[in-house]
Amino acid sequence: AEARSIERVAAVKREANKEKSSVADLSQKVDELMDENKKLRENNEKLEATVSSAALKEETTSTEHAEAKNEWEMKAKNLSNQNQQLLDENETLRKEMTTAEARSIEQVAAVKREANKEKS
C-alpha cells in the first residue's frame, strides 16, 4: 500500500510537472503572441499614417490641380473676352473707314464737279 501510495504521489507529481511545463509553454506562447500583436499594431499605425499622408498629398494635389484648372479657365475666358473686344473694335474701325472712304469719294466727286463748273 505504501509503495502504491508512493507510486501515486510520483505519478501525480509527474502529471503536475507536465501541466506546469504545459502552462509555462502556453505562457511563453502568449508572451510571443502579445509581442507580435504589439509589433503588428505599431506597423498598422505606421501604415495608417502613411495612407493618411498619401491621401492628404492626393487631396492637396487634386486641390492644386483644380485651382490651376480654374486659373487657366479664367485666363482663357479673359482672353476670349479680350479677343471679342478686339473683334468689336476692328468692326467699328472698318465701319468708320468705310464711312471715311465714302466721304473721301464724295469730296473728290464734289471737287471734280466744281472743277467742271469752273471750266464751263
Secondary structure by P-SEA (a helix, b strand, c coil): caaaaaaaaaaaaaaaaaaaaaaaaaaaaaaaaaaaaaaaaaaaaaaaaaaaaaaaaaaaaaaaaaaaaaaaaaaaaaaaaaaaaaaaaaaaaaaaaaaaaaaaaaaaaaaaaaaaaaac
